[in-house]
Amino acid sequence: MPRQTKSAIEKKPRSKPEEFPETVPVNATSRFKNNKSMKIAVIVFAVLILGALLYQYKSFFVVATVNGRPISRIALIKELEKQDGKQVLDTLITKSLVEQAAAEKNIQVAQSDIDAELAKIEENLKSQSLTLESALSLQNMTKEDLISQLVIEKKLEKLLADRTAVTDEEVTQYINDNKDTFPENSDVESLKEQVRSYLSSQKFSTEAQSWLNDIKSSSTIKYFVKEFKIED
């Protein structure tokens, strides 16, 4: 058998190892392309959804535009904080303290209590030729705002019931001390009821302020906005 020359051996093509194929299998390439397309589709879909949500709820981010320039809700909030921030924060703190104290004593406010208070307010407004709706509009309030305030007031009244009770002796003493200020021939029972309501209101105002001062001093209140800290 003739001997192969060196050059013939060198020219003979060498087979590549099986573990290093020349090309990626077709099915692997397809999977890669499919995964890439899927990711792009998901991103595009997410962007479209986000854009739709931003458009639908744009009032959460922009409260007005002036010649096309937006005024952000954050800017509005910051300005409101400068003007009424301390007062609003103090109101929210008071509301939270009352709600917590009422919850600890399992104090609830019945709908009948709220309806009765609304009826009293409407009756008083009638004497001033006003309706509840018009009065609320003047105060830039809604009926829901008023009800929320009434609930807090009723809870506080129940919390302080033992400190604001008015005795018959106190009513009689007040009438005797101020008899010259009452109309002649006043109905005695009606007068007593008016005096009792007046004295109760006075006591409630005094005791409520005292109670709030005491509970604030005994509660842990942390202010994260330094300029809003309510001075004692």
Buried (B, 14 or more C-beta within 10 A) or exposed (E): EEEEEEEEEEEEEEEEEEEEEEEEEEEEEEEEEEEEEEEEEEEEEEEEEEEEEEEEEEEEEBBEEEEEEEEEBEEEEEEEBEEEBBEEBBEEBBBEBBBEBBEEEEBEBEEEBBEEBBEEBBEEBEEEEBEBEEBBEEEEEEEEEBBEBBBBBBBBBBBBEEEBEBEEEBBEEBBEEEEEEEEEEEEEEEBBEBBBEEBBEEBBEEBBEEBBEEBBEEEEEEEEEEEBEEEE
